[in-house]
Protein backbone atom coordinates (compact mmCIF):
# COMPACT_ATOMS: atom_id res chain seq x y z
CA UNK A 1 0.00 0.00 0.00
CA UNK A 2 1.34 3.41 -0.94
CA UNK A 3 -0.76 5.00 1.77
CA UNK A 4 0.15 5.09 5.44
CA UNK A 5 -2.46 5.87 8.04
CA UNK A 6 -0.64 7.69 10.84
CA UNK A 7 -2.98 7.40 13.81
CA UNK A 8 -0.53 9.03 16.21
CA UNK A 9 -0.27 12.31 14.28
CA UNK A 10 -3.77 11.98 12.78
CA UNK A 11 -2.63 12.31 9.18
CA UNK A 12 -2.62 10.45 5.90
CA UNK A 13 0.74 9.89 4.19
CA UNK A 14 0.58 9.20 0.46
CA UNK A 15 3.65 8.09 -1.47
CA UNK A 16 2.65 8.18 -5.15
CA UNK A 17 4.98 10.84 -6.65
CA UNK A 18 2.04 12.48 -8.41
CA UNK A 19 3.54 15.96 -8.08
CA UNK A 20 6.08 15.46 -10.89
CA UNK A 21 3.44 13.85 -13.13
CA UNK A 22 1.05 16.78 -12.69
CA UNK A 23 3.91 19.23 -13.22
CA UNK A 24 4.84 17.56 -16.51
CA UNK A 25 1.22 17.54 -17.69
CA UNK A 26 0.84 21.22 -16.82
CA UNK A 27 4.02 21.96 -18.78
CA UNK A 28 2.63 20.13 -21.83
CA UNK A 29 -0.68 22.01 -21.57
CA UNK A 30 1.07 25.38 -21.33
CA UNK A 31 3.29 24.53 -24.30
CA UNK A 32 0.18 23.56 -26.31
CA UNK A 33 -1.45 26.89 -25.47
CA UNK A 34 1.68 28.83 -26.41
CA UNK A 35 2.02 26.87 -29.67
CA UNK A 36 -1.62 27.67 -30.51
CA UNK A 37 -1.18 31.38 -29.75
CA UNK A 38 2.05 31.63 -31.76
CA UNK A 39 0.45 29.80 -34.68
CA UNK A 40 -2.67 32.01 -34.66
CA UNK A 41 -0.98 35.38 -34.20
CA UNK A 42 1.94 34.81 -36.58
CA UNK A 43 -0.19 33.61 -39.49
CA UNK A 44 -2.58 35.99 -41.28
CA UNK A 45 -6.16 34.74 -41.37
CA UNK A 46 -6.08 34.31 -45.14
CA UNK A 47 -3.08 31.94 -44.87
CA UNK A 48 -4.48 29.62 -42.19
CA UNK A 49 -4.13 25.99 -43.22
CA UNK A 50 -5.55 22.79 -41.75
CA UNK A 51 -2.80 22.56 -39.13
CA UNK A 52 -3.59 26.05 -37.84
CA UNK A 53 -7.27 25.15 -37.55
CA UNK A 54 -6.34 21.97 -35.66
CA UNK A 55 -4.30 23.90 -33.10
CA UNK A 56 -7.35 25.92 -32.00
CA UNK A 57 -9.28 22.99 -30.41
CA UNK A 58 -6.02 21.56 -29.05
CA UNK A 59 -5.25 24.87 -27.34
CA UNK A 60 -8.79 25.28 -26.02
CA UNK A 61 -8.80 21.73 -24.64
CA UNK A 62 -5.43 22.48 -23.02
CA UNK A 63 -7.00 25.51 -21.28
CA UNK A 64 -9.76 23.29 -19.86
CA UNK A 65 -7.32 20.58 -18.75
CA UNK A 66 -4.99 23.13 -17.18
CA UNK A 67 -7.94 24.58 -15.24
CA UNK A 68 -8.83 21.06 -14.06
CA UNK A 69 -5.26 20.52 -12.80
CA UNK A 70 -5.44 23.72 -10.74
CA UNK A 71 -8.30 22.11 -8.79
CA UNK A 72 -6.20 19.07 -7.82
CA UNK A 73 -3.93 18.77 -4.81
CA UNK A 74 -0.56 17.01 -4.77
CA UNK A 75 -0.04 17.01 -1.01
CA UNK A 76 1.75 13.93 0.25
CA UNK A 77 0.93 14.45 3.93
CA UNK A 78 -2.65 15.40 4.68
CA UNK A 79 -3.75 16.04 8.28
CA UNK A 80 -7.23 14.73 9.06
CA UNK A 81 -8.29 18.26 10.01
CA UNK A 82 -7.82 19.41 6.40
CA UNK A 83 -10.09 16.71 4.93
CA UNK A 84 -13.64 17.84 4.36
CA UNK A 85 -15.01 14.48 3.20
CA UNK A 86 -14.06 11.37 1.19
CA UNK A 87 -15.64 10.98 -2.25
CA UNK A 88 -16.13 7.58 -3.87
CA UNK A 89 -16.53 7.77 -7.66
CA UNK A 90 -16.94 5.29 -10.48
CA UNK A 91 -14.51 6.00 -13.30
CA UNK A 92 -15.07 3.78 -16.34
CA UNK A 93 -16.46 1.01 -14.13
CA UNK A 94 -13.64 1.24 -11.62
CA UNK A 95 -14.11 2.74 -8.17
CA UNK A 96 -11.82 5.61 -7.23
CA UNK A 97 -11.41 7.34 -3.89
CA UNK A 98 -10.83 11.08 -3.70
CA UNK A 99 -10.58 13.46 -0.78
CA UNK A 100 -12.27 16.85 -0.80
CA UNK A 101 -9.99 19.19 1.14
CA UNK A 102 -11.04 22.29 3.05
CA UNK A 103 -9.07 24.54 0.67
CA UNK A 104 -11.43 23.49 -2.16
CA UNK A 105 -8.99 21.15 -3.89
CA UNK A 106 -9.37 17.43 -4.48
CA UNK A 107 -6.73 14.78 -3.84
CA UNK A 108 -7.03 11.48 -5.70
CA UNK A 109 -5.98 8.48 -3.64
CA UNK A 110 -4.24 5.55 -5.37
CA UNK A 111 -5.86 2.35 -4.07
CA UNK A 112 -5.63 -1.19 -5.37
CA UNK A 113 -8.66 -2.74 -3.74
CA UNK A 114 -12.01 -1.93 -2.23
CA UNK A 115 -10.68 -3.15 1.13
CA UNK A 116 -8.04 -0.37 1.09
CA UNK A 117 -10.72 2.22 0.22
CA UNK A 118 -12.89 1.09 3.12
CA UNK A 119 -9.91 1.14 5.49
CA UNK A 120 -9.04 4.71 4.46
CA UNK A 121 -12.66 5.85 4.71
CA UNK A 122 -12.99 4.33 8.19
CA UNK A 123 -9.77 6.07 9.27
CA UNK A 124 -10.97 9.43 7.94
CA UNK A 125 -14.45 9.10 9.46
CA UNK A 126 -13.16 7.77 12.81
CA UNK A 127 -13.98 9.69 15.99
CA UNK A 128 -10.26 10.49 16.41
CA UNK A 129 -10.79 13.37 14.02
CA UNK A 130 -11.10 16.18 16.53
CA UNK A 131 -10.28 19.79 15.86
CA UNK A 132 -8.31 21.64 18.48
C-alpha positions as CSV (number, residue, x, y, z in Angstrom):
1,X,0.0,0.0,0.0
2,X,1.3,3.4,-0.9
3,X,-0.8,5.0,1.8
4,X,0.1,5.1,5.4
5,X,-2.5,5.9,8.0
6,X,-0.6,7.7,10.8
7,X,-3.0,7.4,13.8
8,X,-0.5,9.0,16.2
9,X,-0.3,12.3,14.3
10,X,-3.8,12.0,12.8
11,X,-2.6,12.3,9.2
12,X,-2.6,10.5,5.9
13,X,0.7,9.9,4.2
14,X,0.6,9.2,0.5
15,X,3.7,8.1,-1.5
16,X,2.7,8.2,-5.2
17,X,5.0,10.8,-6.7
18,X,2.0,12.5,-8.4
19,X,3.5,16.0,-8.1
20,X,6.1,15.5,-10.9
21,X,3.4,13.9,-13.1
22,X,1.1,16.8,-12.7
23,X,3.9,19.2,-13.2
24,X,4.8,17.6,-16.5
25,X,1.2,17.5,-17.7
26,X,0.8,21.2,-16.8
27,X,4.0,22.0,-18.8
28,X,2.6,20.1,-21.8
29,X,-0.7,22.0,-21.6
30,X,1.1,25.4,-21.3
31,X,3.3,24.5,-24.3
32,X,0.2,23.6,-26.3
33,X,-1.4,26.9,-25.5
34,X,1.7,28.8,-26.4
35,X,2.0,26.9,-29.7
36,X,-1.6,27.7,-30.5
37,X,-1.2,31.4,-29.8
38,X,2.1,31.6,-31.8
39,X,0.4,29.8,-34.7
40,X,-2.7,32.0,-34.7
41,X,-1.0,35.4,-34.2
42,X,1.9,34.8,-36.6
43,X,-0.2,33.6,-39.5
44,X,-2.6,36.0,-41.3
45,X,-6.2,34.7,-41.4
46,X,-6.1,34.3,-45.1
47,X,-3.1,31.9,-44.9
48,X,-4.5,29.6,-42.2
49,X,-4.1,26.0,-43.2
50,X,-5.5,22.8,-41.8
51,X,-2.8,22.6,-39.1
52,X,-3.6,26.1,-37.8
53,X,-7.3,25.1,-37.6
54,X,-6.3,22.0,-35.7
55,X,-4.3,23.9,-33.1
56,X,-7.4,25.9,-32.0
57,X,-9.3,23.0,-30.4
58,X,-6.0,21.6,-29.1
59,X,-5.3,24.9,-27.3
60,X,-8.8,25.3,-26.0
61,X,-8.8,21.7,-24.6
62,X,-5.4,22.5,-23.0
63,X,-7.0,25.5,-21.3
64,X,-9.8,23.3,-19.9
65,X,-7.3,20.6,-18.7
66,X,-5.0,23.1,-17.2
67,X,-7.9,24.6,-15.2
68,X,-8.8,21.1,-14.1
69,X,-5.3,20.5,-12.8
70,X,-5.4,23.7,-10.7
71,X,-8.3,22.1,-8.8
72,X,-6.2,19.1,-7.8
73,X,-3.9,18.8,-4.8
74,X,-0.6,17.0,-4.8
75,X,0.0,17.0,-1.0
76,X,1.8,13.9,0.3
77,X,0.9,14.4,3.9
78,X,-2.6,15.4,4.7
79,X,-3.7,16.0,8.3
80,X,-7.2,14.7,9.1
81,X,-8.3,18.3,10.0
82,X,-7.8,19.4,6.4
83,X,-10.1,16.7,4.9
84,X,-13.6,17.8,4.4
85,X,-15.0,14.5,3.2
86,X,-14.1,11.4,1.2
87,X,-15.6,11.0,-2.2
88,X,-16.1,7.6,-3.9
89,X,-16.5,7.8,-7.7
90,X,-16.9,5.3,-10.5
91,X,-14.5,6.0,-13.3
92,X,-15.1,3.8,-16.3
93,X,-16.5,1.0,-14.1
94,X,-13.6,1.2,-11.6
95,X,-14.1,2.7,-8.2
96,X,-11.8,5.6,-7.2
97,X,-11.4,7.3,-3.9
98,X,-10.8,11.1,-3.7
99,X,-10.6,13.5,-0.8
100,X,-12.3,16.8,-0.8
101,X,-10.0,19.2,1.1
102,X,-11.0,22.3,3.0
103,X,-9.1,24.5,0.7
104,X,-11.4,23.5,-2.2
105,X,-9.0,21.1,-3.9
106,X,-9.4,17.4,-4.5
107,X,-6.7,14.8,-3.8
108,X,-7.0,11.5,-5.7
109,X,-6.0,8.5,-3.6
110,X,-4.2,5.5,-5.4
111,X,-5.9,2.4,-4.1
112,X,-5.6,-1.2,-5.4
113,X,-8.7,-2.7,-3.7
114,X,-12.0,-1.9,-2.2
115,X,-10.7,-3.1,1.1
116,X,-8.0,-0.4,1.1
117,X,-10.7,2.2,0.2
118,X,-12.9,1.1,3.1
119,X,-9.9,1.1,5.5
120,X,-9.0,4.7,4.5
121,X,-12.7,5.9,4.7
122,X,-13.0,4.3,8.2
123,X,-9.8,6.1,9.3
124,X,-11.0,9.4,7.9
125,X,-14.4,9.1,9.5
126,X,-13.2,7.8,12.8
127,X,-14.0,9.7,16.0
128,X,-10.3,10.5,16.4
129,X,-10.8,13.4,14.0
130,X,-11.1,16.2,16.5
131,X,-10.3,19.8,15.9
132,X,-8.3,21.6,18.5
